[in-house]
Each structure stands twice: as structure tokens, then as C-alpha cells.
Amino acid sequence: MRGYRQRAVRASRLSRVAEAWGTLPERTRSLTPVVIVVALAVTYPFYVDSVPTNLPVIKTVPPLHDAVTILVFVMMGVGLNIVVGYAGLLDLGYVAFYAIGAYTAGWLASGQFEQVKVHFGAVGIPSSATGIHISIWLVLLIAAVVTAVGGILIGLPTLRLRGDYLAIVTLGFGEIIPQFVRNGDELHGFDLTHGTFGISPIDPPGFGHTLNSAIGLPVRYDESFPPTPDRLFFWTILALILLTLFCSMRLRDSRLGRAWIAIREDETAAGAMGIPLMRTKTWAYAGGAFFGGIAGAYIATFNSGAFPTQFDFNISVFLLCMVILGGMGSLWGVVVAGTILAWLNFDGLGNIGSWINTTLLPSSHQIDVPKYSFGIYGIIIVLMMLFRPTGLIPERRRKREIEEATHGGPLDQPLYEMRGADEPGAGERGEPGKVPRG
Amino acid sequence: MLLAFDWTQLAQQTVIGLSAGGLWALLALALVLIYRSTGVVNFAQGEMAMFSTFIAWSLIHHGLSYWQAFFLTLAISFAGGVALERVVIRPVERAPVLTVVIVTLGLFFLVDGAARWFWSSETRTLPNAFSTRPITVAGVAFSIQDLGNIAVSLGVVALLFALFQFTKLGLALRATASNPDESRLVGIRVSWMLALGWGLAAAMGAVSGMLTAPALASFDQNLMQPVLLYAFAGAVLGGISSPFGAVVGALLLGVFVNLIGTYVDWIGTDLRLPVALAVILGVLLVRPAGLFGRASARRV
């Protein structure tokens, strides 16, 4: 009896909270979860070390160093979402943009080109160092622009193609770029990419001595203490992601974004309504490439190197998996799914695997879960497409599209149905909607 | 360079190219088969072929001879292809093209993961289907293996042609591909025809895989990934809607890639794949329908 009453009291209190919540302005209501998530993310470096390491199943949250990599991949997922989610262009070569970004950083902020000596705003680099050393902040921007131009160049010949041709060609580009990088160490005697060794080390970001003495910003990320380099890299990528999300959201609601979505829904109709198809699709490519380039350049400076083995075809599909799992076109879906998948890839599968091995399986039958990671992604993709093609957090419009497209029954059902064939008078002539009496 | 031109070498390299191209042609034909019936490029085709090859390896490992294992694997692959269509593709039959393409991409990884699950990732070898002894024709030495590969590929293509042109089942398959709705009205079980197409494609991929593996020193789960790209290139070159074009395109591509790899120093063996991809791009830019495909117009 008392239990019921208590529960009833609690329920009424809850409903009162819900009521109060309902009276808040729409804007506050939609912003609150965002603010909470951002606050949790910004303070992550302070509580990550105090999270217990013996949680069931997942064991623990990712350490800060892995968290940076995870966020870089989320950023790429959000970039790919522009191409696949908004414009509906199936791009299987997004890793090419990642590679272009990383190598641009490698060229413009390392000792790769020994023949020249160019310094511009780089921090903590002795002025005698050879090679090109440009400030990383500038390099991020340059890499974004270079990659966007690369996206346009790749897009111009390919975007005329229908969806599946586009997939084949972009798949090809995704394969060509690593091949080129591996073999680009002797182009007529000129070492462009340093072959299989990759370019390393790449300069770290930093704010230099002037800003350090003025407002205390770190001189160089990799030598900074406190706060530690990982914290600085973490906050920076967080800022970059928020910027990407903001741009992505504004783009979606812009004239261009609405044109993308129109093309995704029905290319022919969009063209007939006067949307310039090629130009709009190329912009989608350029937009997606822009953020991929920033992410690529950022991870290059974070790892202090760009290596050809990073740019596997699998990465492209991994990113695509984020977009599909999250729900094509759904920003928050991509962020959530991207975080989960990237975490699974770098920490999660290993943690879950070792939890399964220690608690569920006898020591004679241990399994190596991370080894099957791509099989697991395959299962995720197929199951999602079969049972929830709209993704974890469906975008409203996309959901309607899928429902409209699939309302037809399976192929073995009769094509035409004679409605009311057994009613009296069926088949006789009469006014539509009225069954003549016999 | 021209002075030292060696006709023997040209003939040898052409046959080697035809041999590789023949194996690509089978996979290309499998792609075209599914493309024509469902309008979707099956990205999992190569991995399905790889899986079949591993089945063949297991059978041989359990004491069967190569050719016994070959035909048993064909039957298993056919059944597997039909099963895959029934379980995974059928539910998305009516979904947008993008959805189905993504499902085949998912299958790519699923089949790959399954192969890594069942068979450990160490490299293994498959015995040769044919003698590796060279045979001399008009003063030029060819390997019997290469000639055998060409013969089997062309034989399979011929069989398939006969099936499509001279049997009632083939007629039903063609009708399904050209107009599913009307085919259903005349009583063809369209959905099962699609499943049959997947079975045939899986079996053809199996042939391609089982002949590709012995030619390599060793193979692992990545066996068919380059072959799939070459098959794409061949299919696009010939026209992805034309089975005849896919075969010719893949053969041409085999010869072209092998000759350019032999005679152009800086391409060698490393950059053959990019050459194939350049061919894809070139064809799509100049003649998107391919050499033998027909440009399709769509009524909206």
C-alpha cells in the first residue's frame, strides 16, 4: 500500500516537473540536452581518470588519447554525412579526403621538402630547420581548402554518374590514393610522399610566445604541462567538431542544403524544378571534403605523422557505417553512432572481448573479438538496413522518404487487386463510388 | 626499344593477359547478371567468391581431388547465393537503390568476417587445376594453366549463354530482367528468378575464385578484392548492362593491363590497379554506356 502511495507521489512530482518543463520556451527545451552534452564533453578530461576500470561489459571509458582519435573520426563522419546523408551521394572513397588533408599537413608543416626553407608562424621550430613550417592553424584551413578543391576535381567527372557508378568510381579513388602515396617517393627523382615510411614528424599546434605571455595560452601542444598535450588536443578537436556541427546545421537549412535534400529525394524532379544538379552535387562533395581535410590534417599533427597504411578502404566503409547507423542526414544520429562505433573500434571491442572472455567463456575457448571488427560492422549495416533503414535517430524527412519508397508489397503479391470483386453488382457499369443495385 | 621488339614476348603476355582477363570476366559477368535483374551493383560479389574458394580449400583439405571439390563447391555456392538472396536481399527488394547497395556493402564485410571466423587468417595454397608445364605453339611457350583458365572461362560463358538463349528458364530470367511487372502478369515467379540469378552469380564467382587462387603463390581472405575492382573495370568498359560486353571488356582489360605493365617501366606490377581505375573513369567520361551497352532513358 505504502509503496503505491510513494510511487504515486513520485509520479505526481515527476509530472509536475514535466509540466514545468513544458512551459519553458521551445528554444530552451531543444537546447538543454545539447548544453548538457557539451558540458559533459568539455569537462571530460577532469573526470576520465576517476572512472572505475571494472565496469561491467564496457570496462571503462576511453582514455583521453583515444578520445581525441574517436572525435576526429566523428568529425569525419559528420563531414561524410553532408555527402551521403544530405545529398544522397554514395561516396565510398571518403578516405581520399582524409589522406589529402593529412598529407597537406605533412607537406606544409614538416621537414619533408629539404630543398627549401619556409617559415610562417610555426611555433617552437628552430629557424635553421629546413622544409616548410607554417602555423598549424593556417595549415588546417589550407588543408580544408586544398581538400575541397580535390573534392571538386574528383566530383566533376564522377558526379554525372548514377548512384552505383558513383560508388564504384569513388571506391576506385579510395584505392588509388594510398597506392599513389606509397609510390610517390620518386616522381622523376622528387620525393613527394616519402613512400611507405610516410611523413614524420609533423609540427605540433601551439600559440607561440607572444600569446603565451599575454594570456597564458600554451606555446606548443606537445611540450605543454599543465595542461597536458592530450587535454589541449581534446579541447581543440571538441571545438572543431562543434564548429563542424554548427556549419553542417546551417548548411542543411540554407538554400544549398535544401537543394541537396531535394536531389536526394528525387533527382529528376529536383532538376525539373530548376536546381542545377551538377553544381549542387559538386558543392556537396566540396563541403564534405572540406571537413574531411580539416580532420585529416588535425590527426596528422596529433599523431605527428601521415602514413599510407592509415588510408585503408575499410576506413571509408567504417565512416559510411556511422552515417547509416545514425540515420542518413541526421546530425545527432551521426554524432551518437559515430562516437559509439569509433569507440568500439579503438577501445570498445577489445574491452568487451576481454569482458566476455573473463566472465562468460571458459579459458579454453577464448575469442579475439577485435579481429572480427569488420564482420561485426557488416552485421550492423545489414541488420540496420533490414530492420531500421532510417537509423538510430531518424531524420524526420528521410524517414518519410523510406516509408514512401517501400510501401509496395513484396514481388510475389498480385500486382492489381480487384476491389470488391465479390460484391453484388461488381463489374457492372455505374457511377464511380456507387454500387448499382441489381 | 622498338628495335629489340620481341614478338614471342608479346604473344606470351597477351595470353597471360587473356588468362587473367578470363577470370575477371567471370566475376564481371556475375556482376552484370545481378545488375540486369535488380539494377544493383553487388559489392559483395568478390567476397562471396572468396568464401567459395575457402570452401573448396576445405574440401580438398579433407581429401577430395581438385575437380571433385570444384563441382561440389559450385553446387554449394549456388545454394548459398540463393539463400543469401532469400534472407538478405528479398526484404529490401522494393527499397530505394541506395539501400540495396548499402546492404551489399554490408554483405561484403559480413562475408569477409565470416571467412575470417571459419578459417584462420594464415595464408594457404590451392593445388593447380592444370599442369604448369609449358606448351610450345609455333615456337612460343605458353603455360597450360593459362590456356586452361581461358578455356574454362569461355566454357562457362558459353554454358551461361546457352542457358539464357535456349531454355525456358533462361527466357524467364531474361523476361524478369527486362520487365519484372509484366513478367509477373504472365506467370513468371519473378522473386524466385532473382534468387536464381544470385545463385548463378555466386557459382560463377566461385569458378573465378577457384581458378584465381592456384595461380597465386598463396592466398588469404583478401584474395578477390583486386579481382573485384578489375571486374568492375571490365564490366564498365564493356557496358554494365551487357553480358557480352562485360566478357569482352574484361578480356580486353586483362590484355591491356598486362601489356602496359610489361612494356611501361614505371607502371610495373604496383600500378596496374590504378590503370584499371583510370580505364573506368575514362570510359565513364567518354562513353558512360560502355562499348556494348545501350544508353538507357528513363521515363518519369
Interface residues (C-beta under 8 A of the other chain):
Chain A: G88 L90 L92 P157 T158 R160 L161 G163 D164 Y165 A167 I168 V169 L171 G172 F173 E175 I176 Q179 F180 R182 N183 T268 A269 V317 L320 I324 K371 Y372 F374 G375 I376 Y377 G378 I379 I380 I381 V382 M385 L386 P389 E401 I402 A405 T406 G408 G409 P410 L411 D412 L415
Chain B: V40 V41 F43 V88 R90 P91 V92 E93 R94 A95 P96 V97 L98 T99 V101 I102 V103 L105 G106 L107 F108 F109 L110 V111 D112 G113 A114 R116 W117 S121 P180 D181 R184 L185 R189 V190 S191 L194 L229 F232 V236 I240 D270 L271 L273 P274 L277 I280 L281 L284 L285 P288 R298 V300
